[in-house]
Amino acid sequence: MKSPCVNDCPMLLATCDSLHRTKVVEDLLVARLMRKSKRVLEAWELASRDWNQTFYEMAAYAMGAPRNSAPFQRLATKATFRMCMRERGRSGGVEALLLGASGLLKGEYFDDYVVGLQEEYEYLANKYELKAMVAGEWNRGSVYPAGSPVVRVVQFATFMAQPDFFFDDVIACCTLDDIVALLSVEVSDYWHKQHPQLGIPKRMGREKAVVMAINFVVPLQFAYGEVMQRDDIKQRAMDLLESLPAEHNRIVSRWTGEGVSCASAFDSQALIELQTYCNEGRCGDCPLAKQIKRA
């Protein structure tokens, strides 16, 4: 059978019987998780197979989504996981390390607290031979206040300053509530009250927790399960996606607007992956086209 036209794909998926649709969606999701897992494993190799640093970089990447993922990951390679662990016992140590290394504080705020952070960073920069990023590396245009780079770095620093080790907690997450609990750390009153224009909430919201789950927790779980040959952990990642609300964006809307059902992040991630096959004209590799040929 001839491969379907790209324009026919939404109708074909929408009218596919439930058994075949389930197979297509599962194949698409696994393909997407394998691609995301590859990026995690590339970071793992570059980190000398250190899972802690990999976890840290992937958390940073997701914290910066959607517009500051790349600079956030660069920050995590400069101010490393081990540096954070060494400094988290000192009040404000992690905050000074990450905000200073990000280059976002310089020239932005003027009060005793920030001066103290800058002085602390100068000490840490000398200690670890750090060179700060340039503020221009961050995308600050077309970003909502709650997602500004300073807001996210403050939240990330608060997350990393927790006294307990939490890699195992990330791998063990099964539900959105687990992830919300993991991320439910409070920023200091200074950032929450002294700079209301930044809009830094006391705690990270559920919407950002969903983003972190999809872009950080699930890919990390799947990659870790792949390396450790633990199918139960890989299945946990897929089950977690099924428990999360579906994403709402332009790509997903294109499919749902044609009648394709999308009940969870499991479905929306599969649809986003399907769109990549369409965009690249890879009908011969597409799980939907293959299923149609077999039917």
C-alpha positions, 0 to 999 in steps of 0.5 A: 500500500502506498504511504499515506499523504501527510494531510491524511494522517490526522484522519487516519489516526482519528479513525483507526480502531482502538487496538491499532491506535494503541499500538501506533501511539505506544510505538511513537512514544517509545521512539520519542523516549529513545530519542530523549534518552539518547540526549541524556546518555550523551550528557552521561558520557560527557560527565564521565558516566556520573549519574549525579552530574547527569541528573543535575544537567537534565534538571537544569535543562528542563528548568530552563524550558522552553527558551533557556534550556541550552544556557541553563545546561551550560550553567550546570556544566560550569557550576557543577553538581559537586560544587553545589553539594560542597556549598549547600551546607553554607547559607546562601552558598548554592544561590551565590554559586549559581546566580554568580556563575549565570552572570545574571546578577551583575548590574541588575540589583543593588542592595546589601543582600545582592552585594553579599551574594556577589562577594560570595561568588567572587570567593567561589569563583576563585576557589573553583576557577570559575568564569561567569556566563555573559548575561546576553547568553540568556533569552530574556525577551518574550519570556513571562516574568514567572519564567525569567532566567533569574526566577528559574535560577533562584528556584533551581538554586533552592532545589539544589540546596536541599540537605537530602540527596535525591537522585533515587527520589527522582527515579522513584517518582510515579505520579505528578504528586511525587514530582510536586513534592520533590520540587516543593521547596520555598525560595527565600523571603528576600526573592519572594518579597523584596522583588515583587516585579520578578514575580517569584512564587514561594513555591514552584507551580504544578504547571512547571512541575508537569514540564519538569516531569516530561522533560526531566524526570521521564527521560532520566528514568527511561535512560537510567532503566536502559543502562541498568537493564531495568524494564520496570523503571522504563515502564515507570517512566511511561506510566508516569506520562500516562498520569500527567495531563496532556500538553497544549501547544500548536503541534498537539492542537493540529492533531486534536483539531482533526479529531485525534484524541489526546487524554494524557502526556503519553498521547501528546508526546506521541503526537509530537513525535508523529509530527517529526516524521511528517515534518521530515517526510519520513513516511517509510519509518513512521509507525502510523504508516507502517500500521496502515500498511499492515492493516 
